[in-house]
């Protein structure tokens, strides 16, 4: 089952604008990871935020995590046409052993030049 | 380039057949994960191996099996293939046994006719 749910499902913006994607999840997590996928290709890891962290930055990316609301957001600032892709959040829940990522359905971001 | 390699890139086969997908993790990574991405199910975790041993199991069908070899590469075997097994199969790797960044390979696109 898909634990993470991204919102919105699709987002279309102009180059230079900021893009914000939200993710909600259901269970307790160890960490939450954001990935990008260009059409039908591999998943590129963007950022990992642990359950005891509230905010993390990487270049033009900013991720926040609110464990009380079981939600996270990904902000891409000053977007570029090359940022066009699907973005997924994935939760790494607390398991007794091992690790597994549970993915949301993704947000399709289109950045228009 | 994540450093995770997968072969083959594409695979076309017939129902009832058996195929083997291969994955080489990043140098130094001990864990290998397998995921399936399909249009109707999204990205689903299948199984994790850590240093040769099964560590976590997800929604993996009984017709599917995997193993991790002493050199840490992994193979996913899919047998008695059905049309619904057509999907993108990803391998990911991480340094330790869990709760870390998972780096994904480019995937193997399987088409069952």
Backbone of each chain as ProteinMPNN parsed JSONL, in Angstrom:
{"seq_chain_A": "XXXXXXXXXXXXXXXXXXXXXXXXXXXXXXXXXXXXXXXXXXXXXXXXXXXXXXXXXXXXXXXXXXXXXXXXXXXXXXXXXXXXXXXXXXXXXXXXXXXXXXXXXXXXXXXXX", "coords_chain_A": {"N_chain_A": [[0.854, -1.191, 0.0], [0.385, 2.304, -0.526], [1.969, 4.475, 1.472], [2.828, 7.112, 1.615], [1.413, 10.129, 0.503], [1.349, 12.299, -2.079], [0.924, 15.755, -2.71], [0.414, 18.546, -4.744], [-1.021, 16.313, -7.274], [-0.194, 17.002, -9.763], [1.738, 19.695, -11.043], [2.203, 22.767, -12.537], [4.411, 25.227, -13.5], [6.075, 28.411, -14.108], [9.366, 28.979, -15.343], [11.767, 29.965, -12.966], [9.979, 30.435, -10.947], [8.915, 29.305, -7.653], [8.481, 25.936, -6.51], [6.325, 23.952, -4.662], [5.875, 20.934, -3.02], [3.896, 18.566, -1.336], [3.769, 16.005, 1.175], [2.157, 13.368, 2.766], [1.994, 10.984, 5.416], [1.467, 7.823, 7.166], [2.401, 6.15, 9.266], [4.759, 5.767, 12.048], [7.994, 7.013, 11.496], [11.455, 6.417, 10.582], [13.034, 7.846, 8.847], [12.564, 10.158, 6.101], [12.573, 10.301, 2.644], [13.269, 12.071, -0.354], [12.804, 11.743, -3.816], [13.635, 12.108, -7.294], [12.306, 11.503, -10.506], [12.909, 11.228, -13.824], [11.02, 10.962, -16.781], [10.099, 7.693, -16.863], [12.589, 6.801, -16.153], [15.494, 6.169, -14.04], [15.477, 6.504, -10.409], [16.436, 9.378, -8.73], [18.196, 10.26, -5.932], [17.341, 12.844, -3.723], [17.229, 14.084, -1.139], [17.517, 13.274, 2.324], [15.729, 13.212, 5.291], [15.767, 12.991, 8.741], [13.763, 11.632, 11.429], [14.099, 13.167, 13.676], [14.756, 15.607, 12.781], [13.856, 18.843, 11.546], [14.072, 20.531, 9.398], [15.781, 20.716, 6.292], [18.371, 21.545, 4.001], [19.467, 21.611, 0.601], [21.281, 22.85, -1.775], [19.157, 24.265, -4.103], [17.014, 23.141, -2.914], [14.642, 22.68, -0.332], [13.626, 20.95, 2.45], [11.05, 20.151, 4.672], [9.921, 18.702, 7.732], [7.266, 17.522, 9.61], [6.581, 15.754, 12.184], [4.503, 15.524, 13.952], [2.271, 16.107, 12.5], [2.577, 14.276, 10.615], [3.716, 14.846, 8.066], [5.451, 16.195, 5.197], [7.309, 18.585, 3.29], [8.533, 19.586, 0.108], [10.449, 22.043, -1.231], [11.316, 23.659, -4.133], [13.373, 26.094, -5.19], [13.561, 28.926, -7.42], [12.959, 27.646, -9.967], [13.879, 25.54, -12.785], [13.714, 24.635, -16.258], [14.849, 22.138, -16.487], [14.161, 20.944, -14.127], [11.823, 19.68, -14.492], [10.008, 16.841, -13.873], [9.004, 13.809, -12.155], [8.272, 13.775, -8.725], [8.915, 12.07, -5.781], [7.997, 11.177, -2.492], [9.324, 9.151, 0.09], [8.941, 6.939, 2.705], [10.769, 5.616, 5.406], [9.996, 3.37, 7.471], [9.791, 2.568, 10.991], [10.98, -0.484, 11.607], [11.12, -3.872, 12.786], [13.224, -5.273, 11.828], [15.509, -4.817, 9.181], [14.874, -2.723, 6.302], [12.72, -0.659, 4.46], [11.48, 1.241, 1.789], [8.574, 3.12, 1.508], [6.657, 4.332, -0.966], [5.059, 7.326, -2.142], [2.521, 8.38, -4.511], [3.538, 10.289, -6.112], [4.391, 13.554, -7.446], [3.844, 15.229, -10.388], [5.876, 17.451, -11.834], [5.955, 20.221, -13.918], [7.978, 22.478, -15.494], [7.789, 25.34, -17.17], [9.518, 26.897, -19.828]], "CA_chain_A": [[0.0, 0.0, 0.0], [1.118, 3.544, -0.602], [1.802, 5.219, 2.695], [2.948, 8.526, 1.345], [0.514, 10.702, -0.494], [1.837, 13.604, -2.477], [-0.065, 16.75, -3.09], [-0.616, 18.081, -5.668], [-0.618, 15.234, -8.18], [0.499, 17.642, -10.881], [2.016, 21.1, -10.801], [2.808, 23.407, -13.691], [4.844, 26.572, -13.139], [7.004, 29.055, -15.036], [10.762, 28.996, -14.934], [12.065, 31.042, -12.024], [9.061, 30.37, -9.813], [9.167, 28.247, -6.677], [7.546, 24.811, -6.545], [6.18, 23.288, -3.368], [5.165, 19.654, -3.051], [3.627, 18.086, 0.009], [3.694, 14.555, 1.338], [1.625, 12.933, 4.062], [2.215, 9.559, 5.648], [0.548, 7.32, 8.196], [2.996, 5.477, 10.426], [5.979, 6.364, 12.587], [9.091, 6.825, 10.552], [12.835, 6.684, 10.966], [13.41, 8.961, 7.996], [11.768, 10.379, 4.904], [13.492, 10.622, 1.549], [12.669, 12.593, -1.579], [13.457, 11.293, -5.039], [13.165, 12.636, -8.571], [12.345, 10.535, -11.593], [12.603, 11.714, -15.162], [10.082, 10.066, -17.437], [10.422, 6.297, -17.065], [13.996, 6.5, -15.899], [15.839, 5.818, -12.669], [15.178, 7.423, -9.317], [17.598, 10.121, -8.257], [17.996, 10.671, -4.544], [17.502, 14.282, -3.52], [17.507, 14.481, 0.239], [17.008, 12.431, 3.407], [15.533, 13.952, 6.537], [15.482, 12.034, 9.802], [12.56, 11.964, 12.199], [14.402, 14.162, 14.708], [15.09, 16.849, 12.104], [12.673, 19.6, 11.132], [14.299, 21.186, 8.118], [17.067, 20.408, 5.694], [18.587, 22.254, 2.74], [20.491, 21.113, -0.311], [21.215, 23.695, -2.969], [17.865, 24.958, -4.262], [15.976, 22.33, -2.288], [14.418, 22.774, 1.106], [12.66, 19.951, 2.908], [10.617, 20.258, 6.058], [9.262, 17.516, 8.263], [6.464, 17.732, 10.804], [6.184, 14.402, 12.582], [3.219, 15.571, 14.669], [1.237, 16.101, 11.464], [2.954, 13.231, 9.661], [3.766, 15.469, 6.748], [6.709, 16.77, 4.76], [7.189, 19.37, 2.077], [9.735, 19.816, -0.688], [10.419, 23.325, -1.923], [12.367, 23.898, -5.117], [13.382, 27.531, -5.466], [14.079, 29.375, -8.712], [12.9, 26.424, -10.775], [14.422, 25.53, -14.144], [13.051, 23.652, -17.125], [15.454, 20.829, -16.209], [13.549, 20.368, -12.919], [10.63, 18.935, -14.909], [10.16, 15.434, -13.494], [8.103, 13.367, -11.081], [8.928, 13.818, -7.426], [8.323, 11.107, -4.862], [8.475, 11.042, -1.117], [9.389, 7.746, 0.501], [9.171, 6.834, 4.141], [11.484, 4.453, 5.929], [9.311, 3.224, 8.748], [10.478, 1.831, 12.047], [10.667, -1.901, 11.496], [11.891, -4.675, 13.727], [14.483, -5.589, 11.158], [15.536, -4.426, 7.791], [14.476, -1.388, 5.905], [11.993, -0.617, 3.197], [10.902, 2.539, 1.475], [7.192, 3.122, 1.033], [6.573, 5.506, -1.824], [3.793, 7.924, -2.53], [2.219, 8.274, -5.938], [4.348, 11.254, -6.83], [3.901, 14.812, -8.017], [4.438, 15.519, -11.693], [6.192, 18.874, -11.943], [6.325, 20.738, -15.232], [8.49, 23.841, -15.451], [7.713, 25.881, -18.526], [10.563, 27.908, -20.079]], "C_chain_A": [[0.886, 1.237, 0.0], [0.903, 4.304, 0.687], [1.847, 6.708, 2.422], [1.957, 8.972, 0.302], [1.017, 12.088, -0.814], [0.686, 14.498, -2.914], [0.684, 17.979, -3.577], [-0.133, 16.905, -6.514], [0.15, 15.795, -9.363], [0.622, 19.122, -10.593], [2.714, 21.663, -12.022], [3.141, 24.853, -13.343], [5.752, 27.131, -14.229], [8.411, 29.003, -14.454], [11.01, 30.196, -14.021], [11.149, 31.044, -10.813], [9.483, 29.263, -8.849], [8.099, 27.169, -6.807], [7.523, 24.159, -5.175], [5.334, 22.035, -3.52], [5.035, 19.149, -1.631], [3.466, 16.571, 0.025], [3.116, 14.272, 2.712], [1.822, 11.436, 4.193], [1.447, 9.133, 6.887], [1.231, 6.755, 9.441], [4.214, 6.232, 10.943], [7.144, 6.045, 11.659], [10.451, 7.012, 11.215], [13.354, 7.861, 10.152], [12.464, 9.062, 6.813], [12.729, 10.848, 3.82], [12.691, 11.144, 0.353], [13.514, 12.157, -2.773], [12.842, 12.02, -6.235], [13.287, 11.54, -9.617], [11.968, 11.238, -12.884], [11.887, 10.585, -15.893], [10.602, 8.647, -17.668], [11.854, 5.912, -16.794], [14.231, 6.22, -14.422], [15.48, 6.903, -11.669], [16.46, 8.066, -8.824], [17.314, 10.605, -6.844], [18.266, 12.155, -4.397], [17.945, 14.615, -2.105], [16.877, 13.48, 1.205], [16.873, 13.295, 4.639], [15.105, 12.95, 7.607], [14.338, 12.542, 10.676], [12.831, 13.012, 13.278], [14.85, 15.504, 14.1], [13.823, 17.538, 11.628], [12.839, 20.22, 9.754], [15.685, 20.825, 7.612], [17.167, 21.107, 4.341], [19.649, 21.535, 1.921], [20.373, 21.911, -1.596], [19.905, 24.469, -3.02], [16.71, 24.203, -3.611], [15.886, 22.616, -0.799], [13.33, 21.78, 1.473], [12.325, 20.23, 4.36], [9.903, 18.969, 6.461], [8.525, 17.884, 9.545], [5.923, 16.362, 11.231], [4.864, 14.402, 13.341], [2.051, 15.536, 13.683], [1.48, 15.005, 10.439], [2.958, 13.807, 8.236], [5.141, 16.055, 6.486], [6.432, 17.624, 3.531], [8.555, 19.515, 1.433], [9.537, 21.119, -1.438], [11.602, 23.393, -2.873], [12.31, 25.376, -5.46], [13.968, 27.806, -6.845], [14.121, 28.222, -9.706], [13.426, 26.642, -12.196], [13.667, 24.486, -14.962], [13.571, 22.243, -16.847], [14.902, 20.19, -14.94], [12.275, 19.592, -13.252], [10.859, 17.448, -14.692], [9.032, 15.065, -12.542], [8.896, 13.33, -9.787], [8.166, 12.917, -6.459], [8.878, 11.297, -3.457], [8.42, 9.563, -0.768], [9.724, 7.701, 1.972], [9.86, 5.522, 4.484], [10.963, 4.265, 7.351], [10.164, 2.458, 9.749], [10.051, 0.367, 11.965], [11.508, -2.665, 12.508], [13.219, -5.102, 13.116], [14.403, -5.113, 9.726], [15.015, -3.024, 7.559], [13.707, -1.491, 4.607], [11.461, 0.786, 3.011], [9.488, 2.344, 0.961], [6.969, 4.438, 0.308], [5.157, 6.02, -1.964], [3.618, 7.804, -4.03], [2.938, 9.327, -6.764], [3.621, 12.5, -7.274], [4.617, 15.033, -9.337], [4.623, 17.024, -11.809], [6.588, 19.205, -13.369], [6.752, 22.182, -15.066], [8.573, 24.345, -16.881], [8.74, 26.987, -18.737], [9.975, 29.254, -20.473]], "O_chain_A": [[2.018, 1.197, 0.483], [-0.213, 4.734, 0.977], [1.022, 7.472, 2.923], [1.699, 8.264, -0.671], [1.104, 12.949, 0.062], [-0.35, 14.05, -3.406], [1.563, 18.441, -2.849], [1.044, 16.548, -6.467], [1.041, 15.138, -9.902], [-0.259, 19.731, -9.986], [3.705, 21.102, -12.491], [2.265, 25.617, -12.938], [6.147, 26.419, -15.153], [8.605, 28.986, -13.239], [10.524, 31.298, -14.275], [11.499, 31.593, -9.767], [10.296, 28.402, -9.185], [6.957, 27.451, -7.169], [8.567, 23.852, -4.601], [4.233, 22.067, -4.07], [5.952, 19.287, -0.822], [3.082, 15.95, -0.966], [3.536, 14.865, 3.705], [1.817, 10.709, 3.2], [0.85, 9.96, 7.576], [0.699, 6.867, 10.546], [4.646, 7.217, 10.344], [7.249, 4.945, 11.117], [10.582, 7.664, 12.251], [14.02, 8.753, 10.677], [11.666, 8.16, 6.56], [13.591, 11.693, 4.062], [11.572, 10.699, 0.098], [14.744, 12.194, -2.747], [11.7, 12.479, -6.194], [14.237, 10.758, -9.617], [10.867, 11.77, -13.026], [12.132, 9.405, -15.64], [11.432, 8.416, -18.546], [12.29, 4.821, -17.16], [13.286, 6.055, -13.65], [15.218, 8.052, -12.026], [17.444, 7.384, -8.536], [16.312, 11.276, -6.594], [19.277, 12.668, -4.876], [18.919, 15.341, -1.902], [15.823, 12.911, 0.921], [17.795, 14.029, 4.994], [14.188, 12.157, 7.394], [13.998, 13.725, 10.659], [11.904, 13.674, 13.745], [15.268, 16.413, 14.818], [12.825, 16.877, 11.341], [11.863, 20.411, 9.028], [16.627, 20.65, 8.384], [16.175, 21.243, 3.625], [20.586, 20.941, 2.454], [19.475, 21.677, -2.405], [19.58, 25.229, -2.108], [15.552, 24.596, -3.752], [16.892, 22.77, -0.106], [12.251, 21.772, 0.881], [13.206, 20.509, 5.173], [9.356, 18.252, 5.623], [9.1, 18.485, 10.453], [4.925, 15.884, 10.693], [4.172, 13.384, 13.371], [0.982, 15.006, 13.988], [0.693, 14.823, 9.511], [2.284, 13.301, 7.34], [5.893, 16.368, 7.409], [5.448, 17.414, 2.822], [9.585, 19.56, 2.106], [8.574, 21.277, -2.189], [12.749, 23.208, -2.466], [11.297, 25.856, -5.968], [14.763, 27.024, -7.367], [15.182, 27.867, -10.22], [13.42, 27.754, -12.725], [13.058, 23.569, -14.41], [12.827, 21.269, -16.958], [15.149, 19.01, -14.694], [11.712, 18.922, -12.386], [11.786, 16.864, -15.254], [8.212, 15.905, -12.173], [10.051, 12.904, -9.763], [6.943, 12.994, -6.339], [10.069, 11.543, -3.267], [7.574, 8.822, -1.27], [10.671, 8.341, 2.43], [9.562, 4.469, 3.919], [11.422, 4.908, 8.295], [11.131, 1.789, 9.385], [8.895, 0.032, 12.224], [12.498, -2.144, 13.022], [14.214, -5.269, 13.821], [13.32, -5.027, 9.147], [14.758, -2.259, 8.488], [14.018, -2.324, 3.755], [11.043, 1.437, 3.968], [9.237, 1.511, 0.09], [7.078, 5.515, 0.894], [4.189, 5.262, -1.914], [4.443, 7.214, -4.728], [2.942, 9.256, -7.993], [2.403, 12.505, -7.454], [5.846, 15.026, -9.398], [3.652, 17.777, -11.872], [7.45, 18.55, -13.955], [5.995, 23.012, -14.563], [9.339, 23.828, -17.694], [8.833, 27.911, -17.929], [10.718, 30.204, -20.716]]}, "seq_chain_B": "XXXXXXXXXXXXXXXXXXXXXXXXXXXXXXXXXXXXXXXXXXXXXXXXXXXXXXXXXXXXXXXXXXXXXXXXXXXXXXXXXXXXXXXXXXXXXXXXXXXXXXXXXXXXXXXXX", "coords_chain_B": {"N_chain_B": [[24.784, 9.468, -12.217], [24.306, 6.782, -10.16], [25.959, 4.751, -9.342], [24.992, 2.255, -8.997], [24.401, -0.612, -10.825], [22.396, -2.172, -13.326], [21.311, -4.989, -15.124], [19.474, -6.793, -17.628], [18.804, -3.758, -19.553], [16.434, -3.656, -20.895], [13.829, -6.03, -21.358], [12.093, -8.401, -23.09], [9.615, -10.764, -23.07], [7.707, -13.853, -23.006], [4.479, -14.896, -21.726], [4.504, -17.174, -18.995], [7.176, -17.706, -19.054], [10.56, -17.547, -17.664], [12.706, -15.204, -16.095], [15.812, -13.545, -15.339], [16.967, -10.924, -13.423], [19.641, -8.71, -12.934], [21.763, -7.156, -10.515], [24.236, -4.873, -9.498], [25.547, -3.552, -6.625], [26.494, -0.261, -5.316], [29.968, 0.366, -4.833], [31.128, -0.906, -1.816], [28.666, -0.889, -0.576], [26.448, -2.799, 1.392], [23.848, -3.603, 1.475], [21.141, -4.608, -0.588], [18.275, -3.747, -2.369], [15.114, -4.526, -3.82], [12.708, -3.191, -6.007], [9.476, -2.734, -7.484], [7.976, -1.028, -10.147], [4.959, -0.13, -11.361], [2.207, 0.893, -13.454], [-0.307, 0.63, -12.257], [0.185, -0.119, -9.593], [2.15, 1.524, -8.627], [5.25, 2.394, -7.005], [6.659, -0.305, -5.468], [8.001, -1.991, -2.693], [9.967, -4.894, -2.76], [11.959, -6.786, -1.723], [14.707, -7.072, 0.601], [18.195, -7.57, 0.867], [20.935, -8.122, 3.0], [24.271, -8.194, 3.19], [24.321, -10.766, 2.103], [22.217, -12.067, 3.302], [18.672, -12.47, 3.659], [16.832, -9.671, 4.659], [14.546, -8.07, 4.871], [11.157, -8.348, 3.824], [8.797, -7.658, 1.347], [6.01, -6.962, -0.679], [6.331, -9.357, -2.318], [5.804, -11.715, -4.812], [5.165, -15.262, -4.704], [6.122, -16.484, -6.923], [8.337, -15.102, -7.502], [11.777, -14.72, -6.731], [14.775, -14.001, -4.917], [18.307, -13.433, -4.531], [21.405, -12.776, -2.853], [24.73, -12.641, -3.644], [28.091, -13.814, -2.629], [29.851, -11.847, -3.616], [28.33, -9.664, -3.386], [26.61, -8.851, -5.413], [23.29, -9.01, -6.745], [20.484, -11.034, -7.686], [17.309, -11.112, -9.193], [14.809, -13.315, -9.625], [12.224, -14.066, -11.784], [9.454, -15.988, -12.322], [7.166, -18.097, -14.215], [5.834, -16.114, -15.709], [3.438, -13.464, -15.94], [1.115, -11.344, -17.717], [0.649, -9.132, -16.129], [3.0, -8.776, -14.776], [4.58, -7.122, -16.135], [6.612, -4.38, -15.901], [8.673, -1.812, -14.401], [11.652, -2.664, -12.961], [13.476, -1.984, -10.172], [16.655, -1.82, -8.644], [18.214, -1.068, -5.595], [20.774, 0.272, -3.442], [22.399, 0.38, -0.234], [24.639, 1.54, 2.331], [24.579, 0.329, 4.907], [22.497, -1.821, 6.962], [20.019, -0.625, 7.067], [17.744, 2.247, 7.183], [19.041, 4.269, 5.841], [20.292, 6.336, 3.163], [19.051, 5.268, 0.112], [20.333, 4.255, -2.896], [19.439, 4.278, -6.206], [19.393, 2.091, -9.045], [19.356, 2.218, -12.697], [17.237, 0.697, -13.548], [15.341, -2.119, -14.851], [13.423, -2.666, -17.605], [10.682, -4.592, -17.969], [8.798, -6.408, -20.225], [6.051, -8.338, -20.678], [4.659, -10.453, -22.951]], "CA_chain_B": [[25.071, 8.044, -12.101], [24.293, 6.433, -8.738], [26.932, 3.712, -9.042], [24.288, 0.971, -9.002], [24.182, -1.052, -12.204], [21.388, -3.21, -13.521], [21.227, -5.562, -16.464], [19.558, -5.932, -18.81], [18.002, -2.538, -19.483], [15.112, -4.006, -21.406], [13.61, -7.459, -21.478], [10.777, -8.747, -23.635], [9.464, -12.211, -22.983], [6.33, -14.329, -23.152], [3.861, -15.422, -20.51], [4.954, -18.497, -18.606], [8.637, -17.789, -19.076], [11.329, -17.173, -16.474], [13.797, -14.279, -16.4], [16.683, -13.171, -14.224], [17.455, -9.552, -13.446], [20.882, -8.653, -12.176], [22.071, -5.856, -9.924], [25.495, -4.704, -8.77], [25.411, -2.367, -5.775], [27.619, 0.667, -5.255], [31.12, -0.174, -4.139], [31.08, -0.718, -0.374], [27.319, -1.057, -0.031], [26.181, -4.183, 1.772], [22.416, -3.902, 1.291], [20.506, -4.492, -1.897], [16.817, -3.734, -2.303], [14.417, -4.627, -5.106], [11.415, -2.515, -6.078], [8.753, -2.851, -8.744], [7.169, 0.14, -10.459], [3.966, -0.358, -12.408], [1.242, 1.988, -13.554], [-1.433, 0.484, -11.333], [0.609, -0.309, -8.202], [3.166, 2.484, -8.226], [6.539, 1.843, -6.58], [6.437, -1.238, -4.369], [9.169, -2.694, -2.173], [9.857, -6.338, -2.888], [12.795, -7.546, -0.8], [16.02, -6.529, 0.937], [19.268, -8.442, 1.323], [22.05, -7.44, 3.661], [25.467, -9.029, 3.298], [24.031, -12.133, 1.708], [21.062, -12.656, 3.979], [17.423, -11.749, 3.524], [16.647, -8.823, 5.831], [13.152, -7.62, 4.926], [10.367, -8.835, 2.705], [7.591, -6.87, 1.1], [4.963, -7.577, -1.491], [6.955, -10.176, -3.357], [5.02, -12.896, -5.133], [5.872, -16.539, -4.516], [6.773, -16.807, -8.201], [9.557, -14.298, -7.562], [12.759, -15.017, -5.692], [15.994, -13.209, -5.064], [19.436, -13.826, -3.691], [22.595, -11.922, -2.907], [25.903, -13.511, -3.716], [29.222, -13.373, -1.806], [30.446, -10.597, -4.108], [27.274, -8.7, -3.051], [25.635, -8.59, -6.459], [22.023, -9.672, -6.457], [19.655, -11.421, -8.813], [15.878, -11.269, -8.954], [14.277, -14.299, -10.561], [10.777, -13.982, -11.975], [9.062, -17.181, -13.074], [5.743, -18.229, -14.607], [5.478, -14.705, -15.899], [2.094, -13.081, -16.369], [1.073, -10.017, -18.33], [0.686, -8.13, -15.065], [4.35, -8.612, -14.234], [5.246, -6.078, -16.913], [6.882, -3.266, -14.997], [10.059, -1.388, -14.269], [12.2, -3.255, -11.742], [14.631, -1.229, -9.704], [17.513, -2.271, -7.564], [18.821, 0.032, -4.862], [21.721, -0.217, -2.454], [22.784, 1.294, 0.84], [25.852, 1.1, 3.009], [24.306, -0.574, 6.009], [21.307, -2.654, 6.918], [18.754, 0.081, 6.983], [17.565, 3.625, 7.63], [20.036, 5.1, 5.182], [19.981, 6.693, 1.789], [19.068, 4.176, -0.855], [20.709, 4.727, -4.228], [18.742, 3.431, -7.163], [19.934, 1.851, -10.368], [18.546, 2.741, -13.8], [16.055, -0.135, -13.735], [15.146, -3.054, -15.966], [12.034, -2.599, -18.059], [10.237, -5.921, -18.377], [7.533, -6.466, -20.955], [5.596, -9.716, -20.854], [3.658, -10.473, -24.035]], "C_chain_B": [[25.202, 7.671, -10.618], [25.394, 5.462, -8.367], [26.308, 2.334, -8.952], [24.033, 0.589, -10.462], [23.174, -2.189, -12.252], [21.446, -3.689, -14.964], [20.139, -6.611, -16.503], [18.734, -4.664, -18.623], [16.571, -2.81, -19.894], [15.03, -5.521, -21.557], [12.198, -7.684, -21.998], [10.68, -10.256, -23.648], [7.981, -12.575, -23.071], [5.789, -14.823, -21.823], [4.346, -16.847, -20.255], [6.453, -18.654, -18.524], [9.246, -17.367, -17.745], [12.455, -16.245, -16.895], [14.596, -14.005, -15.135], [17.18, -11.76, -14.429], [18.657, -9.471, -12.514], [21.173, -7.236, -11.703], [23.428, -5.897, -9.254], [25.396, -3.446, -7.941], [26.608, -1.436, -5.904], [28.759, 0.009, -4.481], [31.02, 0.13, -2.64], [29.714, -0.89, 0.248], [27.037, -2.53, 0.242], [24.718, -4.583, 1.559], [21.996, -3.705, -0.149], [19.002, -4.61, -1.697], [16.269, -3.887, -3.716], [13.046, -3.983, -4.977], [10.805, -2.753, -7.457], [7.932, -1.578, -8.942], [6.242, -0.174, -11.62], [2.951, 0.762, -12.368], [0.14, 1.865, -12.513], [-1.01, 0.386, -9.869], [1.6, 0.74, -7.721], [4.465, 1.778, -7.873], [6.332, 0.977, -5.345], [7.747, -1.916, -3.982], [8.948, -4.197, -2.296], [10.65, -7.061, -1.795], [14.114, -6.83, -0.575], [16.967, -7.651, 1.343], [20.368, -7.6, 1.925], [23.169, -8.447, 3.831], [25.149, -10.513, 3.077], [22.794, -12.75, 2.332], [19.819, -11.8, 3.767], [17.157, -10.968, 4.808], [15.196, -8.36, 5.981], [12.439, -8.071, 3.666], [9.116, -7.998, 2.574], [6.595, -7.648, 0.289], [5.539, -8.385, -2.648], [6.167, -11.46, -3.552], [5.854, -14.158, -4.92], [6.592, -16.962, -5.788], [8.092, -16.046, -8.364], [10.501, -14.741, -6.441], [14.001, -14.185, -5.948], [17.09, -13.818, -4.228], [20.537, -12.802, -3.846], [23.813, -12.817, -2.753], [27.058, -12.969, -2.872], [29.89, -12.093, -2.307], [29.468, -9.426, -4.0], [26.351, -8.333, -4.213], [24.385, -9.415, -6.162], [21.303, -10.015, -7.748], [18.217, -11.571, -8.343], [15.347, -12.189, -10.03], [12.754, -14.212, -10.584], [10.361, -15.168, -12.829], [7.56, -17.2, -13.332], [5.151, -16.851, -14.869], [4.067, -14.517, -16.436], [2.152, -11.678, -16.962], [1.243, -8.916, -17.295], [2.046, -7.934, -14.422], [5.144, -7.575, -15.023], [5.397, -4.838, -16.048], [8.33, -2.866, -15.14], [10.552, -1.94, -12.929], [13.489, -2.522, -11.386], [15.372, -1.988, -8.616], [18.072, -1.013, -6.892], [19.842, -0.559, -3.895], [21.972, 0.839, -1.387], [23.966, 0.687, 1.579], [25.561, 0.025, 4.045], [23.004, -1.336, 5.842], [19.991, -1.922, 6.881], [18.824, 1.516, 7.463], [18.643, 4.548, 7.057], [19.58, 5.453, 3.788], [20.071, 5.453, 0.916], [19.326, 4.777, -2.233], [20.18, 3.74, -5.257], [19.514, 3.274, -8.473], [18.974, 2.354, -11.43], [17.311, 1.902, -14.099], [16.143, -1.074, -14.92], [13.672, -2.985, -16.329], [11.658, -3.955, -18.615], [8.882, -5.82, -19.06], [7.192, -7.926, -21.191], [4.461, -9.714, -21.867], [2.854, -11.767, -24.039]], "O_chain_B": [[26.082, 8.168, -9.914], [25.74, 5.351, -7.191], [27.025, 1.339, -8.84], [23.506, 1.39, -11.235], [23.105, -3.037, -11.362], [21.608, -2.901, -15.896], [19.897, -7.269, -15.492], [18.035, -4.526, -17.619], [15.624, -2.27, -19.322], [16.021, -6.194, -21.843], [11.227, -7.21, -21.409], [11.557, -10.942, -24.173], [7.12, -11.703, -23.193], [6.551, -15.132, -20.906], [4.568, -17.619, -21.188], [6.947, -19.641, -17.976], [8.557, -16.901, -16.837], [13.091, -16.462, -17.927], [14.12, -14.206, -14.018], [17.744, -11.433, -15.473], [18.68, -10.085, -11.448], [20.876, -6.256, -12.386], [23.741, -6.839, -8.527], [25.181, -2.366, -8.491], [27.612, -1.784, -6.526], [28.529, -0.805, -3.586], [30.848, 1.284, -2.245], [29.601, -1.024, 1.466], [27.35, -3.396, -0.575], [24.399, -5.769, 1.473], [22.428, -2.776, -0.831], [18.524, -5.465, -0.951], [16.881, -3.436, -4.684], [12.324, -4.185, -4.0], [11.509, -2.945, -8.449], [7.273, -1.107, -8.015], [6.695, -0.45, -12.731], [2.843, 1.488, -11.379], [-0.302, 2.866, -11.949], [-1.777, 0.772, -8.987], [1.863, 0.834, -6.522], [4.748, 0.694, -8.382], [5.887, 1.461, -4.304], [8.505, -2.359, -4.844], [7.874, -4.706, -1.976], [10.09, -7.849, -1.034], [14.585, -6.082, -1.431], [16.585, -8.567, 2.072], [20.694, -6.518, 1.435], [23.018, -9.441, 4.542], [25.653, -11.386, 3.784], [22.369, -13.835, 1.936], [19.895, -10.573, 3.702], [17.242, -11.518, 5.906], [14.683, -8.271, 7.096], [13.032, -8.164, 2.591], [8.459, -7.671, 3.563], [6.358, -8.832, 0.527], [5.255, -8.113, -3.815], [5.894, -12.195, -2.603], [7.084, -14.121, -4.953], [7.565, -17.714, -5.733], [8.869, -16.333, -9.275], [10.063, -15.09, -5.344], [14.238, -13.726, -7.065], [16.835, -14.62, -3.329], [20.598, -12.063, -4.828], [23.896, -13.638, -1.84], [27.028, -11.814, -2.445], [30.439, -11.332, -1.51], [29.755, -8.325, -4.471], [25.399, -7.577, -4.019], [24.433, -10.394, -5.417], [21.495, -9.362, -8.774], [17.943, -12.08, -7.257], [15.427, -11.875, -11.217], [12.091, -14.277, -9.548], [10.861, -15.337, -13.94], [6.796, -16.429, -12.751], [4.11, -16.483, -14.323], [3.575, -15.29, -17.259], [3.103, -10.929, -16.741], [1.893, -7.902, -17.546], [2.227, -7.026, -13.611], [6.246, -7.196, -14.629], [4.415, -4.312, -15.526], [9.104, -3.475, -15.878], [9.935, -1.705, -11.89], [14.437, -2.45, -12.167], [14.784, -2.693, -7.796], [18.362, -0.02, -7.559], [19.785, -1.744, -3.568], [21.78, 2.034, -1.614], [24.252, -0.506, 1.47], [26.19, -1.033, 4.069], [22.48, -1.479, 4.737], [18.946, -2.54, 6.681], [19.81, 1.949, 8.061], [19.09, 5.486, 7.716], [18.586, 4.92, 3.295], [21.038, 4.693, 0.977], [18.625, 5.689, -2.672], [20.437, 2.538, -5.188], [20.188, 4.194, -8.936], [17.898, 2.859, -11.11], [16.427, 2.348, -14.83], [16.908, -0.857, -15.86], [12.793, -3.209, -15.497], [12.231, -4.417, -19.602], [7.945, -5.221, -18.532], [7.951, -8.659, -21.825], [3.436, -9.061, -21.671], [1.975, -11.945, -24.882]]}, "name": "protein", "num_of_chains": 2, "seq": "XXXXXXXXXXXXXXXXXXXXXXXXXXXXXXXXXXXXXXXXXXXXXXXXXXXXXXXXXXXXXXXXXXXXXXXXXXXXXXXXXXXXXXXXXXXXXXXXXXXXXXXXXXXXXXXXXXXXXXXXXXXXXXXXXXXXXXXXXXXXXXXXXXXXXXXXXXXXXXXXXXXXXXXXXXXXXXXXXXXXXXXXXXXXXXXXXXXXXXXXXXXXXXXXXXXXXXXXXXXXXXXXXX"}
